[in-house]
């Protein structure tokens, strides 16, 4: 943790590892890269929202992705188009976390 980013950060690469981590460490926020998980989109988001209704979810959407490809965008507290600068991402995370 740092004063610039005062949140604990954990990286996971599969849906099962994300869900296991959430069981052990109830997170306030999950960031999902839709460029990697689009074929599984909706699966993890619905499970997270069902098991942890107060969890916030930010989706990172590749600029080449059509917004219509997002089936259930209501799962997300924020959808951010990639690429994004780190400082901008941190600012957007802080907005989501303080609302």
Buried (B, 14 or more C-beta within 10 A) or exposed (E): EEEEEEBEEEEEEEBEEBBEBBEEEEBEBBBBBBBEBBEEBBEBBEBBBEEBEEBBBBBBBBEEBEEEEBEEBEBBBBBBEBEBEEEEBBEBBEEBBEE
